[in-house]
Amino acid sequence: MKRFLTLSIAVVALLTLSVACTKGGGDKGGSAEAPKAKPIGPVEYWKDWEKGVVGQFPNCGTNVLQLGLDQILQDTVDTYCALDPGHYKSLINPAVKDIYDNKGTDYPDGRTAILLLPKLGVAFTTDHKDGKPIFNAILMADSTPINSAEEGHPLNPKTCANCHYGYDGLCENRGFTCGNRSLIE
């Protein structure tokens, strides 16, 4: 139970970096191909960042509420489990690690954190500009953005913002990061 609880708590890292809380999305038809996005920076700009949280994503059907965890985690499991993301690792920019560790809210402009999903080859990023978060989804191979413009799509940055601004400020009160919050406060 302790190990499962630890792994479940680690799921919070998914919310650190652009976790979408609405179900569904995906391709709703149409054959137009989106223009190729340009990489947002050097490949693996995060390679020397500090380890945040690592863990294994729970299987579909896992009820984290029964474990005493919260709705934000349950919605994350319900939204992403079908992708079978496997293990994940969050990394924190060393320039903001103290803010993150102290559950601060005042992040400077720049890159904040990244959540790597190696099995999928995708990463969720959180940057800050003027005190507000900027969410992106990128390919790990070349840092090419893969954000969706489709309303409600799990890779649409507005969808990510729904979680980070929602749930009675659980993430907003942590500088829009969620992996640094304790579930037992």
Secondary structure per residue as TSV (DSSP state, phi and psi in degrees):
chain	resnum	aa	ss	phi	psi
A	1	M	-	360.0	-42.6
A	2	K	H	-61.6	-43.1
A	3	R	H	-64.2	-44.0
A	4	F	H	-63.8	-41.2
A	5	L	H	-61.9	-41.8
A	6	T	H	-61.6	-44.9
A	7	L	H	-64.3	-39.2
A	8	S	H	-66.3	-40.6
A	9	I	H	-63.2	-35.6
A	10	A	H	-63.6	-21.6
A	11	V	T	-59.8	-21.9
A	12	V	H	-53.3	-30.9
A	13	A	H	-59.4	-30.7
A	14	L	H	-59.6	-32.1
A	15	L	H	-81.7	-14.7
A	16	T	H	-62.0	-33.4
A	17	L	S	-130.0	78.8
A	18	S	-	70.2	42.8
A	19	V	-	-82.7	131.7
A	20	A	-	-91.3	144.2
A	21	C	-	-111.4	1.5
A	22	T	S	-101.5	144.3
A	23	K	-	-85.7	161.2
A	24	G	-	92.6	-142.2
A	25	G	-	88.3	-147.3
A	26	G	S	81.5	-176.5
A	27	D	-	-76.8	125.1
A	28	K	-	-109.3	33.6
A	29	G	S	100.3	-178.2
A	30	G	-	87.3	140.5
A	31	S	-	-115.7	2.8
A	32	A	-	-69.0	131.6
A	33	E	-	-88.5	135.4
A	34	A	-	-70.4	148.5
A	35	P	-	-63.8	150.5
A	36	K	-	-68.0	130.0
A	37	A	-	-85.1	152.2
A	38	K	-	-88.5	146.0
A	39	P	-	-55.9	148.2
A	40	I	S	-91.3	4.5
A	41	G	S	162.5	-173.3
A	42	P	S	-59.7	145.9
A	43	V	T	-61.6	137.1
A	44	E	T	53.5	43.7
A	45	Y	T	-60.4	-16.2
A	46	W	T	-91.1	0.0
A	47	K	T	-60.1	-25.8
A	48	D	T	-104.9	14.6
A	49	W	-	-75.8	165.1
A	50	E	E	-84.7	142.2
A	51	K	E	-66.3	134.1
A	52	G	E	-99.3	-96.2
A	53	V	E	-123.3	142.2
A	54	V	E	-124.8	153.1
A	55	G	E	177.6	-175.9
A	56	Q	E	-113.8	132.3
A	57	F	-	-70.8	132.7
A	58	P	-	-63.2	153.5
A	59	N	-	-71.0	157.0
A	60	C	T	-57.3	143.7
A	61	G	T	91.7	-9.4
A	62	T	-	-68.8	127.0
A	63	N	-	-102.8	95.6
A	64	V	G	-74.7	-18.1
A	65	L	G	-64.5	-36.9
A	66	Q	G	-66.4	-19.1
A	67	L	G	-90.8	4.1
A	68	G	T	86.3	10.8
A	69	L	-	-90.5	-173.2
A	70	D	-	-112.4	173.3
A	71	Q	H	-64.6	-33.3
A	72	I	H	-62.9	-37.5
A	73	L	H	-71.0	-39.9
A	74	Q	H	-62.2	-43.1
A	75	D	H	-64.8	-33.8
A	76	T	H	-65.5	-47.6
A	77	V	H	-59.2	-48.1
A	78	D	H	-63.0	-32.9
A	79	T	H	-78.4	-41.2
A	80	Y	H	-108.8	-9.8
A	81	C	G	-62.1	-33.9
A	82	A	G	-63.6	-22.6
A	83	L	G	-76.5	-12.8
A	84	D	-	48.8	62.3
A	85	P	-	-68.0	-12.8
A	86	G	-	71.7	-142.6
A	87	H	E	-83.0	161.5
A	88	Y	E	-139.9	161.3
A	89	K	E	-145.6	128.2
A	90	S	E	-100.7	145.6
A	91	L	E	-129.2	143.0
A	92	I	E	-117.5	135.0
A	93	N	-	-58.6	125.4
A	94	P	G	-56.6	-26.4
A	95	A	G	-67.3	-18.9
A	96	V	G	-123.5	8.7
A	97	K	H	-60.1	-38.9
A	98	D	H	-63.9	-40.4
A	99	I	H	-62.3	-47.3
A	100	Y	H	-59.9	-51.1
A	101	D	H	-61.1	-31.6
A	102	N	T	-94.0	12.3
A	103	K	T	57.0	37.9
A	104	G	-	-73.5	170.9
A	105	T	S	-121.3	-15.5
A	106	D	-	-100.4	79.6
A	107	Y	-	-84.8	140.0
A	108	P	-	-74.5	164.7
A	109	D	S	-60.0	137.3
A	110	G	E	133.3	-171.2
A	111	R	E	-73.7	137.1
A	112	T	E	-111.3	-57.8
A	113	A	E	-154.4	165.4
A	114	I	E	-145.6	144.0
A	115	L	E	-116.3	116.9
A	116	L	E	-95.2	131.4
A	117	L	E	-119.7	79.8
A	118	P	T	-57.7	-37.6
A	119	K	T	-59.5	-35.8
A	120	L	T	-91.3	-15.1
A	121	G	T	71.7	24.5
A	122	V	E	-122.7	151.0
A	123	A	E	-136.2	145.6
A	124	F	E	-103.4	134.2
A	125	T	E	-119.0	150.2
A	126	T	E	-129.7	123.0
A	127	D	E	-119.4	168.9
A	128	H	E	-127.7	142.9
A	129	K	E	-144.5	123.1
A	130	D	T	53.2	38.6
A	131	G	T	80.6	0.0
A	132	K	E	-113.1	149.0
A	133	P	E	-79.4	150.3
A	134	I	E	-123.9	119.3
A	135	F	E	-104.3	140.9
A	136	N	E	-144.8	157.3
A	137	A	E	-119.7	133.5
A	138	I	E	-134.3	160.5
A	139	L	E	-81.0	132.9
A	140	M	T	-66.7	-29.7
A	141	A	T	-63.6	-37.6
A	142	D	T	-143.2	10.7
A	143	S	-	63.6	21.2
A	144	T	-	-73.3	127.6
A	145	P	B	-62.6	140.6
A	146	I	-	-126.6	28.8
A	147	N	-	-60.8	147.3
A	148	S	-	-101.0	143.1
A	149	A	-	-90.8	-8.5
A	150	E	S	-70.2	125.8
A	151	E	T	-55.1	128.6
A	152	G	T	81.8	-5.3
A	153	H	-	-68.3	140.8
A	154	P	T	-58.8	-20.7
A	155	L	T	-101.6	12.4
A	156	N	-	-85.6	125.0
A	157	P	H	-54.8	-29.1
A	158	K	H	-68.3	-34.0
A	159	T	H	-65.4	-41.4
A	160	C	H	-60.0	-42.6
A	161	A	H	-62.6	-30.0
A	162	N	H	-55.2	-40.9
A	163	C	H	-74.5	-47.9
A	164	H	H	-67.3	-23.1
A	165	Y	H	-100.2	-10.7
A	166	G	-	-94.5	-162.3
A	167	Y	G	53.6	48.2
A	168	D	G	53.2	36.2
A	169	G	G	78.7	15.7
A	170	L	T	-54.3	-39.0
A	171	C	T	-96.2	-37.8
A	172	E	G	-56.7	-37.4
A	173	N	G	-76.9	5.8
A	174	R	G	-125.9	29.1
A	175	G	T	71.0	26.7
A	176	F	T	70.7	14.9
A	177	T	-	-105.3	151.6
A	178	C	-	-121.0	-23.4
A	179	G	T	-68.2	-13.0
A	180	N	T	-97.0	8.9
A	181	R	S	-97.4	146.1
A	182	S	-	-88.4	136.4
A	183	L	S	-79.3	-14.2
A	184	I	-	-117.8	85.7
A	185	E	-	-115.8	360.0
